[in-house]
Amino acid sequence: MKYPLFTKDRSFYRTLVILAIPIALQNFISYGVNFMDNLMIGKLGETDIAGVYIGNQFQTVVQLMVNGITGSLTILGAQYWGKGDTRSIRRLTAVSVRCALVLGLFFTLIALALPRPILSFFSDDPLVLDSGVKYLTIVCWSYIFFCYSMTLVASMQAVEQVKIGLYITILALFTNVGLNYVLIFGKLGFPAMGVRGAALATLISRIIEAGVMTAYVTLADKKLGFRIKSFFLNGEGLFRDLVRCGAPIMGAWIVWAINNLAATAIMGRVGTEAVSAVSIANNLSQLLFMAVLGLAAALGIITSKTVGAGEYEKMKGYAITAQIIFLIVGIVVAAFFYLIKDTVIGFYNLTEVTREITDQFMIVLVVAQVGRCYQATCLQGLVRAGGDTSFMLKNDSIFVFGVVLPSALIALHLNAPAWVIYACLQSDQILKCFVAVVKINRFKWMKNLTRSAIAEEAVRD
């Protein structure tokens, strides 16, 4: 059967926009919390920029790990939502929250016990390490609240309740920016705390975020019907489903975390100027891509719900259209990135060498944005959300360990220019596009993961 490039089902576009706008804004603003830390710390100098950057690398690991839990919850929850089974979603949420709290506590204790050994993996500059340790030993307490809040946000996304995530993120941003101004620079009678102030501001904003999210989910939400007593619900076997679905998702994020950590370590060996340049370039790139991931998340909800309802032919038409949309989005994002790069660089107090390296890195990212916006978002919003949760783990493993890191290490060994090493680290964003085109258009990724569907399939077999 042939499918048009743009589906005629207007409900697809309407639902995609309704879901995507708040999620995209939420992602954009949420990442903006870390971006504002980076931007405001930038007024203190390159050492503190690099220190906060490497300190946030551990936060990135935490975020990637909790994505395994929230990704599994969203996929399974949306499939049950397609079936109208809110009882199973409540139990999935309870199990997911408990797992997220354990995960957040684990990483907090690790950061407190080994801050300098952890950060020394990213840089060997003692001044940068000192700054990073000051930041990490305070901000690590926010991990527990962050993991908890993101899990509740995922439960709401599964039932197409996406605006609350945006609202609490806006609250967190204003809180963080205001406290940054007061605590970093010592305003309104407070002492100037520098990087410690940035960390404390993030911690307070995460606590407020968690409190508001709890109040909304347990008192205001009507779709899921989750209440305080629901936190203690038994999973009734759903924990195994969460693990089965979430393990490959978490595995893929672990691979990507290893890639990010190794990339930071490689650039750290190039020099402090390169680390500062990576910090600025990556933060801008991630800030823009967070908004694109909102579209991917919205597409993922539509995909999981449609597959959960068993409407496979409709989903094929959606998949064709989604690919065209994300390719166009990639071109637009790349063009916008190019237009604003000089303005962003101008915000920072940089040496001429660091400024030149940053500009080179941003040119590399302009090219990478097109591929990233197509393949990463489509593989996440279609293939993974459609039930084939293990593909991205296999795909990422091959590219990270077979292409990206080996090529970057070779370039580093040959003393190649910093931008060449950085280009090697971004090369998979384009190469994965060829794999994505084949995988998506074979349509073998649509799998119903709900317990009733699995039982029905077992009976047929």
C-alpha positions in Angstrom: 0.0 0.0 0.0 1.3 3.5 -0.9 1.1 6.3 1.6 1.1 10.0 0.8 4.0 12.1 1.9 1.6 14.1 4.1 -1.2 12.2 5.7 -4.7 13.6 5.2 -5.6 12.8 8.8 -5.9 16.3 10.2 -6.1 15.0 13.8 -2.5 13.9 13.5 -1.3 17.5 12.9 -3.6 18.9 15.5 -2.6 16.4 18.2 1.1 16.8 17.3 1.0 20.5 17.7 -1.2 20.5 20.9 1.2 18.0 22.5 4.5 19.3 21.0 4.2 23.0 21.9 4.1 22.6 25.7 6.6 19.7 25.7 9.0 21.6 23.4 8.8 24.7 25.6 9.2 22.6 28.7 12.4 20.9 27.3 13.7 24.3 26.1 13.1 26.0 29.4 14.3 23.0 31.5 17.6 22.9 29.7 17.6 26.6 30.0 18.1 26.2 33.8 21.6 24.7 33.1 22.2 27.1 30.3 21.6 30.1 32.5 24.0 28.7 35.1 26.6 28.5 32.3 25.8 31.9 30.9 25.8 33.7 34.2 28.9 31.9 35.5 30.5 33.0 32.2 30.8 36.5 33.7 33.3 35.0 36.3 35.8 33.7 33.7 36.8 30.6 31.7 37.9 28.5 34.7 34.5 28.7 36.3 32.7 28.1 32.9 34.7 24.9 32.5 34.2 23.9 36.2 30.4 24.2 36.0 30.4 22.4 32.7 32.3 19.3 34.0 30.2 19.5 37.1 27.0 19.3 35.0 28.4 16.2 33.1 27.5 14.1 36.1 24.0 15.6 36.1 23.8 14.6 32.4 24.6 11.0 33.4 21.7 11.1 36.0 19.4 12.5 33.4 20.3 9.9 30.8 19.7 7.1 33.4 16.4 8.4 34.6 15.4 8.7 30.9 15.3 4.9 30.9 12.6 4.9 33.6 10.6 7.8 32.2 10.9 6.6 28.6 9.6 3.1 29.5 6.8 4.7 31.6 5.7 7.0 28.7 5.7 4.2 26.1 3.9 1.6 28.2 1.6 4.2 29.8 0.6 5.7 26.4 -0.1 2.2 25.0 -2.3 1.5 28.0 -3.9 4.9 27.5 -4.7 3.8 23.9 -6.6 0.9 25.5 -8.3 3.1 28.2 -6.6 1.2 31.0 -5.7 3.9 33.6 -5.5 1.4 36.4 -2.3 -0.1 34.9 -0.9 3.4 34.3 -1.3 4.2 38.0 0.6 1.1 39.0 3.3 1.8 36.5 3.7 5.3 37.8 4.0 4.0 41.4 6.7 1.5 40.5 8.5 4.1 38.3 8.6 6.7 41.1 10.2 4.2 43.6 12.8 3.3 41.0 13.6 7.0 40.3 14.0 7.8 43.9 16.5 5.0 44.4 18.4 6.1 41.3 18.6 9.7 42.4 19.8 8.7 45.9 22.4 6.4 44.5 24.0 9.1 42.3 23.8 11.7 45.1 25.8 9.4 47.4 28.4 8.7 44.6 28.8 12.4 43.9 29.3 13.2 47.6 31.8 10.4 48.2 33.9 10.8 45.1 33.5 14.3 43.6 37.2 15.0 42.6 37.9 11.5 41.2 34.7 11.8 39.1 35.5 15.2 37.7 39.2 14.4 37.1 38.0 12.1 34.3 36.9 15.3 32.4 39.8 17.6 33.1 43.3 17.6 34.6 43.4 21.3 35.3 43.5 21.7 39.1 41.7 25.1 39.0 38.9 23.8 36.9 38.6 20.7 39.2 38.4 22.9 42.3 35.6 24.9 40.7 33.8 21.8 39.6 34.0 20.1 43.0 32.5 23.2 44.7 29.5 23.0 42.2 29.0 19.2 42.3 28.9 18.7 46.1 25.9 21.0 46.3 24.0 20.4 43.1 24.1 16.6 43.6 21.4 16.9 46.3 19.0 18.0 43.5 19.3 14.6 41.8 16.7 13.0 44.0 14.1 15.8 43.4 14.9 15.9 39.7 14.4 12.1 39.1 11.2 12.2 41.1 9.7 15.2 39.3 10.6 13.9 35.8 8.9 10.6 36.5 5.6 12.3 37.5 5.9 14.5 34.4 6.3 11.3 32.3 3.1 9.8 33.8 1.2 13.0 32.8 2.6 12.9 29.3 1.4 9.3 28.9 -2.2 10.4 29.4 -1.7 13.5 27.1 -1.6 15.9 30.1 1.5 17.9 29.0 0.9 21.5 30.1 1.8 20.9 33.8 5.3 20.0 32.8 5.7 23.3 31.1 4.3 25.3 34.0 6.6 23.8 36.6 9.6 24.2 34.3 8.8 27.9 33.9 8.5 28.2 37.7 11.9 26.5 38.1 13.5 28.7 35.5 12.4 32.0 37.1 13.4 30.7 40.5 16.8 29.6 39.2 17.6 32.8 37.3 16.5 34.9 40.3 18.5 32.9 42.8 21.5 32.8 40.4 21.6 36.6 40.3 21.3 36.9 44.1 23.7 34.0 45.1 26.3 34.0 42.4 27.0 37.8 42.5 26.0 38.5 46.1 22.9 40.7 45.7 20.2 41.8 48.2 22.6 41.4 51.1 23.6 37.8 50.3 27.3 36.9 50.0 28.8 36.4 46.6 29.0 32.5 46.4 30.2 32.1 42.7 29.7 28.5 41.5 28.4 27.4 44.9 25.6 30.0 44.4 24.7 28.5 41.0 24.5 25.0 42.5 22.4 26.2 45.4 20.0 28.0 43.1 19.5 24.9 41.0 18.9 22.8 44.2 16.2 25.1 45.5 14.5 25.3 42.1 14.4 21.5 41.9 12.8 21.2 45.4 10.1 23.7 44.5 9.5 21.9 41.2 9.0 18.5 43.0 6.6 20.0 45.5 4.4 21.6 42.8 4.4 18.5 40.7 3.3 16.4 43.6 0.5 18.7 44.5 -0.8 18.8 40.9 -0.7 15.0 40.2 -2.3 14.0 43.5 -4.8 16.9 43.9 -5.6 18.5 40.6 -5.2 16.0 37.8 -8.4 14.2 36.7 -7.2 12.0 33.9 -5.0 9.5 35.7 -6.6 9.6 39.1 -3.3 9.3 41.0 -3.4 10.1 44.7 -1.1 9.9 47.7 -2.0 6.3 48.4 -1.3 5.4 44.8 2.5 5.8 45.5 2.3 2.5 47.5 0.4 0.5 44.9 1.7 -3.0 44.0 3.1 -3.3 40.5 1.3 -6.7 39.8 4.0 -7.8 37.4 4.2 -4.4 35.7 7.7 -3.9 37.2 8.9 -6.7 34.9 7.3 -5.0 31.9 8.9 -1.7 33.0 12.3 -3.3 33.2 11.9 -5.3 29.9 10.9 -2.1 28.1 13.2 0.2 30.0 16.4 -1.8 30.1 17.3 -1.3 26.4 16.2 2.3 26.7 18.5 2.9 29.7 21.2 0.9 27.9 21.0 3.2 24.9 21.2 6.2 27.3 24.2 4.6 29.1 26.0 4.2 25.8 25.2 7.8 25.0 26.4 8.9 28.4 29.7 7.0 27.9 30.0 8.8 24.6 29.4 12.2 26.2 31.8 11.5 29.1 34.5 10.2 26.8 34.0 13.1 24.4 34.4 15.5 27.4 37.5 13.7 28.5 39.0 13.8 25.0 38.3 17.5 24.6 39.8 18.0 28.1 43.0 16.6 26.9 43.0 19.2 24.0 43.0 22.0 26.5 41.0 24.3 28.8 40.1 26.5 25.8 38.6 23.6 24.0 36.5 22.6 27.1 35.2 26.1 27.4 34.4 26.1 23.7 32.6 22.8 23.9 30.6 24.0 26.9 29.4 27.1 25.0 28.7 25.3 21.7 27.1 22.2 23.2 24.9 24.2 25.5 23.5 26.2 22.6 23.1 23.1 20.5 21.3 21.2 23.3 19.1 24.2 24.1 17.8 24.2 20.5 17.6 20.5 20.3 15.5 20.3 23.5 12.8 22.1 21.7 13.0 19.6 18.8 12.8 16.8 21.2 9.4 18.2 22.3 8.2 17.3 18.8 9.8 13.8 19.1 8.1 13.3 22.5 4.7 14.4 21.1 5.2 12.0 18.2 6.2 9.3 20.6 2.9 9.7 22.5 0.9 9.6 19.3 2.9 6.5 18.1 2.5 4.5 21.4 -1.2 5.4 21.7 -1.9 4.4 18.1 0.1 1.2 18.3 -1.6 0.4 21.7 -4.9 0.8 20.0 -3.8 -1.6 17.2 -4.2 0.9 14.4 -1.1 -0.1 12.4 -2.0 1.1 8.9 -2.8 4.6 10.3 0.6 4.6 12.0 2.4 3.8 8.8 1.0 6.9 7.2 1.9 9.0 10.2 5.5 7.7 10.0 6.0 8.9 6.5 4.7 12.3 7.3 6.8 12.6 10.5 10.0 12.0 8.6 9.3 14.8 6.2 8.5 17.2 9.1 11.6 16.4 11.0 13.9 16.8 8.0 12.4 20.3 7.4 12.8 21.1 11.1 16.4 20.1 10.9 17.2 22.5 8.1 15.4 25.3 9.9 17.2 24.7 13.2 20.6 24.5 11.4 20.0 27.9 9.7 18.8 29.5 12.9 21.9 28.1 14.8 24.2 29.7 12.2 22.4 33.1 12.4 22.7 33.4 16.2 26.1 31.8 16.9 28.1 35.1 16.8 25.6 36.8 19.1 25.8 34.0 21.7 29.6 33.9 21.6 29.6 37.7 22.3 27.9 37.1 25.7 31.0 35.4 27.0 34.2 36.8 28.4 36.6 34.8 26.2 40.2 35.0 25.0 40.7 35.3 21.2 41.8 31.7 21.0 38.8 30.3 22.8 36.5 32.6 20.7 37.9 31.2 17.5 37.7 27.6 18.6 34.1 28.1 19.7 33.1 29.5 16.3 34.7 26.5 14.6 32.8 24.1 16.8 29.5 25.9 16.1 30.1 25.5 12.3 30.5 21.8 12.8 27.2 21.7 14.8 25.4 23.6 12.0 25.9 20.6 9.8 25.3 18.1 12.5 21.9 19.6 13.4 20.2 18.5 10.2 21.1 14.9 10.7 20.4 14.9 14.4 17.0 16.5 14.0 16.0 13.8 11.5 17.5 10.5 12.7 17.5 11.0 16.5 14.0 12.3 16.7 12.4 9.8 14.3 14.2 6.8 15.8 12.9 8.0 19.2 9.5 9.1 18.3 8.7 6.3 15.9 10.9 3.2 16.3 11.4 3.3 20.1 7.9 4.6 20.9 6.4 2.0 18.6 7.7 -0.8 20.7 11.1 -1.7 19.3 13.0 -0.4 22.3 16.2 -2.3 21.7 17.1 -0.9 18.3 18.5 2.4 19.5 20.8 0.5 21.9 22.2 -1.6 19.1 22.5 1.4 16.7 24.1 3.7 19.2 26.6 1.0 20.4 27.8 0.4 16.8 28.3 4.0 16.0 29.8 5.2 19.4 32.3 2.4 19.8 32.9 1.6 16.2 33.0 5.1 14.6 32.8 8.1 16.9 35.2 7.5 19.7 37.9 5.6 17.6 38.0 8.4 15.0 38.2 11.1 17.7 41.0 9.2 19.5 43.0 8.8 16.3 42.6 12.5 15.5 43.7 13.4 19.1 46.8 11.1 18.7 47.6 12.8 15.4 47.4 16.2 17.0 44.7 17.2 14.6 43.1 20.7 15.1 40.4 20.9 17.8 37.6 21.3 15.3 38.6 18.1 13.5 38.4 16.1 16.7 35.1 17.7 17.5 33.8 16.8 14.0 34.7 13.2 14.6 32.7 13.3 17.8 29.7 14.6 15.9 30.0 12.4 12.8 27.4 9.9 13.7 24.6 12.5 13.5 24.9 12.4 9.8 25.8 8.7 9.3 22.8 7.4 11.3 20.5 9.0 8.9 21.1 6.3 6.3 20.3 3.6 8.9 17.2 5.5 10.0 15.7 5.7 6.5 15.9 2.0 6.1 14.7 1.0 9.6 11.7 3.3 9.7 10.3 2.6 6.3 10.3 -1.2 6.8 7.7 -0.7 9.5 8.7 -3.8 11.5 9.1 -1.7 14.7 5.4 -1.6 15.6 4.9 -3.8 18.7 2.1 -3.8 21.2 3.7 -4.1 24.6 0.6 -4.1 26.9 0.1 -7.2 28.9 -3.3 -8.1 27.3 -1.7 -7.8 23.8 1.2 -10.0 24.8 -1.2 -12.6 26.3 -3.3 -12.5 23.1 -0.2 -13.1 21.0 0.9 -16.0 23.2 -2.5 -17.6 22.7 -2.3 -17.2 18.9 1.2 -18.7 18.9 
